[in-house]
Amino acid sequence: MEETKENCGPDPYGRGWEHGDHKAMMWHLVKEAKAELLKEKIKKRLEAVEGKKLDEIANMLVEAKMEMRKAKKEFWKKKMEMKEKMMEIFSEGEGEQE
């Protein structure tokens, strides 16, 4: 009987073959390695062809994120200042209304 993923029992790693099925495991590793290598080659080509454009976009996004972070920090600072000032205003008039 031919060894395929369908007729092999599950291994402890969930790959669909029995623990001793080294042939299937090796074939799986080869396929994974080939896919990883292809991915690396695609990344290299993209870097060569569009690297400068992607760098510019990445820089723009990072700058925008940093500006948003700064604005958010300033917003919370102003909010706390207003809250403290309101508490001062309310606490000033507490003794007068009795």
Steps between C-alpha positions, in 0.01 A plus 500: 500500500631848409578729790288814479379753748150350484590141597761581766404542861560827676840574649549694823565818296172483306658456159281205401757219497605235747795567726729267302407633155827680428444508123185709537663719763802569277277580202304744717824668615619535141171663398516740797862591424418565135211729599723689746775539240252630243369749755856622570570541129176694450594730788845561345346585163246733656778671693701548180205624294298701752724534804541880480125557460423264786760676718330834432160356587636340817659829606177689435298250706746507790501881505120509494483248786744704708301820438178322603669371815622849589155651439335232714746563783431875481124436498516294820724759664250778419212285620671441836578871535134588436384239750735635768388857431132397524568327832666818629202712391250266667705473819531880533127554544429207737512701825296795369165320441436381855 
